[in-house]
């Protein structure tokens, strides 16, 4: 008789590929929570400081409800030129956004769809203009604006901002239009549309994600810029927010209540624009990565 011995079966569970273990999940979530806390801390501190009275700006206490008031916001809106600066910034950023989107979309579509003499030169020109820093362009642009009588004028500042935003956005829109099949243009031409009609009525509605990114970039370029505004807008009633806030900081003093309250108010329009276009931002930013 042959005796057989049966080995005990060891149950081994293999974790599916890509699945994290408990410790890895805890470490991941802890890292994410830490990153969120680090990101939100400056914003929370800014808001809390804007609500503190004058003698509590340098206090380390949070004071969520004790001695909190809106006095700093009242002083900003009634005791300074902040409303005028805000109006100038809204007009400048709005015009830059509208004109920048139109110029970038038309330029990007022309470079994407048509082949004309100087096509490569235009593409290189749009690319090379991004290599020059703002500091180098201030002097020639100042001389140009002075010769045209556009100093201390919102249109002059809008033109200066479009020299920054339009070349980059045109390249971005060109990459997006490359993902739209040319057959769509041909179908529109067969239906009797003109080339501009195809662009305006057929292709442009399909490019909403790219337009959203372009609009957001143009708006933020003008909204937070300081260099051009400081040089081109010297009159008090022509200043934008970036220049006006410098009045709250002197050589030997700083009014942190006005600064923080103004910073909170400045963030509101930018947040509104972001909320309006955020549905299309991810699609627009990744549209040029692959060709359709």
ZITAPE-V404734 format. One line per field, one symbol per residue. ss: DSSP state (2 for helix, 1 for strand, 0 for the rest). burial: # if it has 9 or more other ideal C-beta (glycine too) atoms within 8 Angstrom, else .. A space follows every 50 residues. Layout:
BEGIN
ss: ???
burial: ???
END
This chain:
BEGIN
ss: 00000000000000000000022222222222222222222222222222 00022200000000000000222222222002222222222222222222 22222222222220000022222222222220022222222222222200 00022222222222222222222222220002222222220000222222 22222202222222222222222000222222000222002222222210 000102222222222222222222222222222222222000
burial: ........................#..#.................##### ##...##.....#........######..###.###.##########.## #.##########......#..##.###.#.......##..##..##...# #.##.#########################...##.###...#...###. ####..#.###############.#.#######....########..##. ......##########..##..##..#..##..#..#.....
END
